Amino acid sequence: MVTVFVFLGLSNSQELQIFLFAFFFVFYVGIVLGNLLIVIIVASDSHLHSPIYFLLANLSLIDLCLSSVTVPKMIADFFSERKVTSFKGCFAQIFLLHFFGGGELVILIAMAFDRYVVICKPLHYTTVMCGNVCVGLVAAAWGIGFLHSVSQLAFAVNLPFCDPNEVDSFYCDLPRVIKLTCTDTYRFDIMVIASSGVLTLCSFVLLIISYTIILVTIQRHPSDRSAKALSTLTAHITVVLLFFGPCIFIYVWPFPTKSLGKFLAAFYSVVTSLLNPIIYTLWNKDMKAAMRRLTK
Ligand SMILES: *[C@@H]1O[C@H](CO)[C@@H](O)[C@H](O)[C@H]1NC(C)=O
């Protein structure tokens, strides 16, 4: 019976570990401060009390939670000889990862929907995106995240695990953990690809289609309003591409190349979460104005 899992970590070299420690530590501090800043600004500034900023604040909150599932443990592990996690801890990590990840996905779709209504149906914006709809979208994000996560775990917890119990990564996630079961994992590989993979691929395609429609509409009917929208739109599209690129690689690509996959996952866990604070606090006019009001 396996009661603990051992992480092989990112690297064995001592020098590289120190470098990675410093790198991820700085990034994580940035993630915590940056995302909290967005939540505080949106909550405290009445100019930003509109659906898109509520969604943005929720996205920041989820980003913060998502990276907190993996990054602190990874940072703490850089200096420990044996990087161990309990069986329960491992599955808790998988659960939270898919819970927040699924939620993030729905929030990104909700933001695209909001931008679609603003640009393609501007006259209906206030009626379509009224308070209830916005609350409903956020509730849907948490609900779908939860359902997705439970469905992922339901079949994985009862799998038999035997030695070796070494996870070739720095956190527990399904594609790697199911490699450790004693039975034939082929079926489960398919399950993971089918659920997480198809979910991310479909959402990605959906988002690309909606942003294409939005961009085409802007091109056909240029206006002041759409010029302003274009700047936030670029930010959204950047976030979407950087969120889904590695995600699709991790869950859909059936032959994870060892080290590339690991570094991509590490990059993914810090960079995507830092993206929103960077993009919105540096480039968004309304956010910058709100920050100035806050500091006064
Ligand atoms: C998330 O969205 C809901 C619904 O719009 C909003 O009431 C709430 O304040 C948001 N959460 C944060 C942290 O901003």
The ligand as an SDF file (V2000), in Angstrom:
LIG
                    3D

 14 14  0  0  0  0  0  0  0  0999 V2000
  -16.9700   38.2240   -7.8070 C   0  0  0  0  0  0  0  0  0  0  0  0
  -18.1440   38.5040   -8.5320 O   0  0  0  0  0  0  0  0  0  0  0  0
  -19.2890   38.7590   -7.7500 C   0  0  0  0  0  0  0  0  0  0  0  0
  -20.4830   38.8750   -8.6520 C   0  0  0  0  0  0  0  0  0  0  0  0
  -20.3750   39.9170   -9.5520 O   0  0  0  0  0  0  0  0  0  0  0  0
  -19.0360   40.0100   -6.9230 C   0  0  0  0  0  0  0  0  0  0  0  0
  -20.1690   40.3050   -6.1280 O   0  0  0  0  0  0  0  0  0  0  0  0
  -17.8230   39.7730   -6.0500 C   0  0  0  0  0  0  0  0  0  0  0  0
  -17.5080   40.9460   -5.3370 O   0  0  0  0  0  0  0  0  0  0  0  0
  -16.6300   39.3600   -6.8910 C   0  0  0  0  0  0  0  0  0  0  0  0
  -15.5240   38.9630   -6.0230 N   0  0  0  0  0  0  0  0  0  0  0  0
  -14.4410   39.7050   -5.8650 C   0  0  0  0  0  0  0  0  0  0  0  0
  -13.3710   39.1480   -5.0170 C   0  0  0  0  0  0  0  0  0  0  0  0
  -14.3190   40.7760   -6.3980 O   0  0  0  0  0  0  0  0  0  0  0  0
  1  2  1  0
  1 10  1  0
  2  3  1  0
  3  4  1  0
  3  6  1  0
  4  5  1  0
  6  7  1  0
  6  8  1  0
  8  9  1  0
  8 10  1  0
 10 11  1  0
 11 12  1  0
 12 13  1  0
 12 14  2  0
M  END
$$$$
